[in-house]
Amino acid sequence: MRALIYRGAREVTVEQVPDPLIEGPGDAIVRITTTNICGSDLHMYEGRTNVEDGKILGHENMGIVEEIGIGVDRIKVGDRVSVPFNIACGTCRNCVAGWTSFCLRTNPAEGMDGAAYGYANMGPYAGGQAEFLRVPYADFNLLTLPPGKEHENDFTMLSDIFPTGWHGTELAGMRPGDTVAVFGAGPVGLLAAHSAMIRGAAEVLVVDKEPDRLALAGKIGATPVDFGRDDPVERIMEATGGQGADCGVEAVGYQAHDPTGEEHPELVLDNLIASVRSTGGIGVVGVYLPQDPGAATEQAKQGRIGFDYGTFFQKGQRMGTGQCPVKRYNHQLRDLILQGRANPSFLVSHEIGLDDAPEGYARFDRREDGWTKVLLRP
C-alpha cells in the first residue's frame, strides 16, 4: 500500500510499504477513506519530538472495515467506522473508568499510559495516512457510522479534534450561560468554540492572530480577538465588565509564541490565568511534552513551564489537562452531526490526495493563508 512516512524534520514522503495484517483475534483492517493532517502532526513534522524515522503518520482516521479477526463479533466487514486516535484495551482500570486516553495496556513504553496511531511516544502503532490501517481491540474502539458517504467531512472530525475541542470545555467546567475564552483558533480551538456554542455559552471569545482563522471564529458566532493588534487579556476583561471569562480553553500548546514569532511556552497559560475570573476553570488540550530539546529555554527543554502559578493559586482557579478520551464523547457528537446540531466540517479548507500530502504538510506548517484543515483521500 501507499503510506506517508516520516523521514526527518520537515521531510515526509509517500512510499510503498507492506499492507497491515491481522495480528490478533481482536484486530480489524480498515480501508481509509479520509485521514486528516492534525496540528499535532506538525510537532513531529518540525522535528520537535523523538518520532522514529520510518513511522507512518496519521491519527485522525475513518474508513470501511475490510477484514476482521476471529474474535471480533460486533464490528462487521463493510462497516463504515470512525477510528478514535486513542488505542484502548477496554478492560484496564483507566479504560473502565472512561479514561481510554490513558490505557494501561496498549503502550509498552516505560512511564507512558495511553497509545495512539502514528505518534511519537504513543506506542509502536502505524498511522492511518495510508491506504489501510490495523485497529487493535476493534470491537471496543471503533465507532460505527451510517453507510454511504453522508457527512464524510463532518464524521472525519470524530476521531480527534471535535471530541478534543469538546473535552477542553469539559475540563474547563463550562456551564450554560458561561463566557468562554478560547486561546488558539486552529482546528481544535475552533471546535472548542463550536462545542461551547452548542453547549449554551453566552459568549465565546477566540484569540489568534491569523485572519483566516479569526474569520472562521466569527462565522460560527464567536467573537474574534486578534492578539497581533490587541492585548487579549484587556479585550477579554473589557468584554466581561472587568470580571474575566467564566472559563477558558488552552488550544495552543508548548509552541506558543508572541506576535513577533518568539516562542514562549508559558504565554497562553499566563494569559488564561489573567483573563479567567477567580474560581474559574481552565481546560488545557494543547499539547505539552515532558522533554522538548528544541525549546527556547533550558527549563522548557526539560518540560518545566514557568507559568504564573502564584496568581493561579491566589485566584482559586482549576485546571484540567491531558489527551481526550475520544470514546467518552464520539457517539454523542456523531448524533449531534446527524441531527444537524453540529457541523465541524466548517473548518475544512483543503481536500487532497495522499500523493499530495508532503506539499500539504509544508503549506499547513507554514500557516499559509487559507490552509486551516487538510483532509487526505487515500
N, C-alpha and C positions, 0 to 999 in steps of 0.2 A: 504494500500500500504506500501511498504518498503521505508524508508527515512533515511537520515543521520542527526542525532540530535546532537546539541552542548550540552554537559553536564558539561563543566568546562574547565579550562586551560589544553590543550593537552589531552582532553578527548572527543571523538566523538564516537557515537555508531549508528549502523543500527537497527532501530526499526520499528515495525508495528504501523502505525498511520492512522487516518481516511482519506479516499480519499478526495481530494478537490472537492468542489461543485460550481456550477454556483450560484453566489451571486447577480449579477446584470445583466441587459439586454445586456450590452456590453462585458460580460466575455466570455472567451473560456477556455476549459480544453485541455492541451497539454500533450500527452504521450511522455515522454522524451526518445529520442534515444541516445543522447550524452550530457553529462554535464561535466564541467571541474573543477578541483581544481585550483583556482586562487591564485597568490601570496598574494592578498589582503585577501583571506580567512585565511591565516596564521596569520594575525594580531589578528583575533578573536580566532583562534585555540590556540595561545600562551597566551591568557588571557590579551591582550593589548587593549581591548575595553570593553564596557559595554553591549555586546550582551547578551541577556537573556537566561537562562537555558531553554532548550526545543525548541530552534529555529532550524528549518530546514534550513541548509545552502545551498548555491549554486546560483550564479547569472550569470553563463555562460551556457546558456541552448538552446537546439534546439530539435525539435521533430515533431510529427504528431498531427494535431488537431483532437480531439476525440469528442468534444461536443462544441456547441456554444449557447450563449444566444439569446433571441428573437430579440434583437436589432442589432445583428451582420449580416451584409449583404455582406461585401467584402470578408472576410475570410470564407472558407468553410470547413466542416468536410472532413478530408482526406488530407488537405493541409500540405505539408512539410514546416516548418517555422523555422526561427531564432528568438529568443526572446531577444531583447535588454535588457541589465540589467537595464536601466532606465525605470521606470514606469511613464508614462506621460499621461495627460488628453487630450492633443492635442489642447485645446482651451484657455488656460490661456495666460497671456501676454508673459511669457517666452517661452512656447511651440510654440506660433505663431511666435515668433522671432527666432525659431530654437534652443532654449536652453532647450531641453527636459530633460537634466540632472538637471535642476533647476525648475521643475514643481511646481507651486504654490498650487496645489490642492491635490496631492496624498500622502503627508506626513503630518499626523496630529501633529507630534512633534513640540513643540514651537521653533521657531527660526531656523527651518531646511527647506530649499527648496530642493526638489528632493527626489525621492524614488527609492528603488531597492529591488530585491528579496533576502531574506535570509541574510540581512546585518545589522550590528549594526547602530542604529540611523536613518535608512533609511525607516522607516515605518513598519507596522505590517504584512508584506507580507512573506509568506513561500517561501523558496528557492526551487531550482529545482534539488538538489542532491537527487532525489526521482524518483518514477515511473511516477508520474503525477504532473502537475503544473497548478494552476489557473492564468490566464493572464487577468487583467482588461484592459478595453479600447482596446480590441483585434484588431478591425479594424484599429485603429491608430498605435498601437505598433508593430504588427507582420510583419516581412519581409518574403514574400513567396520565396520559393526555387524550383528548378526543382525537380520533383518527383523522387523516387528511392533512391539509396544510393551513387550516384556520389558525389565526393568531400566532403564526410561527415566530414573528419578531417580538411579540409580547412574551410568549412562553420561553423563549431563549434567555430571558432575564431571570427566570425562576431558579436557575442553577446557582446563582451567587448574588448579583448586585441588587435585585429587588428585595429578596429576604434580608440582605445585609443592610440596606437602607432602612428597612422596617425595624431591624434589630437595633439600629442606632437610636431610633425613637423609643424603643422598649428600654434599652439600657439607660436612657436619659430620664425614664419615668414619666414620659409625656402623658398628659390627660386632655380630654376635650376642652377647648377654650383656652389652651395654653398659647403663649407666644414662644415660638421656637426659633433659635438661631442655628443655622447650618453653615459650618465653615467648610468650603470646598464645593464647587459646582461641577466636579467631574461626574461620571455616571452614578457612583454611589451617593454622592451628595445630592444630586438631582432627584434620585429615587428616595432618599431620606426625606426630602422636601415633599415629594409626591405622596409618600406614606403619611407624613404629618398632615397634609391637607385632607387625605382620605379619613384620617382618624379624628378630624374635627378641630384642628388648630385654628385659633383666632387669627393669627398671622404667622407667616414663616419668612424669616429674613435669610437670604442666601448670600454668603460672602465669597467673592472670587474676583479676579481681575480680567478674565478673558471675555471679550464682548459676546462671542457666540454662546458661551455657557450661561452668561448672565441673561441673555435674551431668552434662552430656554427656561430659565427660572421664572422669568416674567410671564412666559407663555402658559405656565401651569398655575398661575395665580400667586406665586411667591413675590416677595419684594427683593429685587436685586440690590446688593451693596458692593460697589466697586472699590476694593481696598487699594487699587492703584491710584485712586483720586481722593478717597476719603478715609479717615480713621474709622475702621469698622466698629470699634468699641463705642466711639462717640455716636455713630449713627444708630447703633442698637439702643444705647441709653436714651437718645432723643426720641426714638420711636416708642419707647416704653415709659415715657414720663420720668426717666431717671431711676426706675426700679430695676431695670435689667430684664432679660428674657427669662421666662419660667424654666426653660431647659435648653440644652444645646447639644449639637451633634458634631463630633470631630471626624471629618471625612477626607482628611488630607494625609496625615501620617508623618513619618520621620523625615521626609524630604521637603518639609515646609520651607518656604522662602519668602523674603520680603519683596516689595515691588521692584527692587533693583536686581533681583535674581540671587541675592546672597542667601545661603541656606542657614536656617535657624530652627532646629528640630523642636524647640520648646515654644515657638511663636504662636501656634494655634491654641495650644493648651493655655498659655498665658492669656490670650485674647478671650477665650471662653470663660476662664475664671473671672476675668474682669467684667464681662458683659452678661453673665448669668447671675440672677439675683441670689441673695443669701438663701440657703437651704434648697436651692435648685439643683437639678441633676444634669450630668454631662455624660453622653454616650460616646465612647471612642471606638470607631470602627475603621479609622485609618490605620495602616499597618505600622508597627514598630518592631524592631529586631533586638535580640539580646546582644548581638555584635554587628557593627556596621563599619568595616575597615575604610570605607570611603567617606566617612562623616567629617564634618568641618572641625570638630574639637576632639581632644583625646578622651574626654568623658563620654561623648556621644559614640565614639568608636567602640566603647565597651557597653553600649546600650543604656548609659546613665544620662537621662534627660533632666536637666536642672530647671524644671518649671516652678512656678510660683506657688509652692506647696503651702507656705505660710498664710497667704491670703485665702487659698482654698480651704484650709482648716478654719481660719477665722470666720469665713462666711458659712461654715457648716454645710458645704456642698457635698454632693455624692458623685462618684464616678464609676461607671461600668465599662469594662473593656473586653476585647477578645474577638476571635473569629466567630462568625454567625453559625449557629446550629440550624442549617437550612431546613431540615425536616420539621422543625417546630412551626414553621410558617408557610411552607411552599404550597400545601394543598389549599389553604385558605386564600392565598394570593392567586393561585390558579383560578379559583372560583370567583374572586373579585374581577379578574380579567374576563371570564366567561359572561358575567353579568353586566359588563360594561362600566364597572365602577373604577377599574384601574386600567391604564393604558401605558405601561412602561416603555413601549416602543417609541414614544415621542422623542427619545433622545438618540435614536439611530441616525447616523449621518452617512454611513457607507456600508454597502454590501458587496463583497468582492470574493473572487475565487481563492482557493488555497494557494495556488501558484503565485498570487499577488500579495501574499501575506508578508514577505520581507519588506516590500515597499510600504505596506500598510503599517507595519511596526515603526518604520523610520518616520513616517509622516505623523503618526499618532504621538510618537515620542517627542517630536519637535513641537507639539501642540499647535500644528498648523491650523489656521482659521477654518472652522467648519468640521474638523476631524474630532467629533465628540464621542461617538461609539461605533466601533468597527465590527461587523459580522462577517465571518468566513463561511463560505459554502463549499465544503469538500466535494 
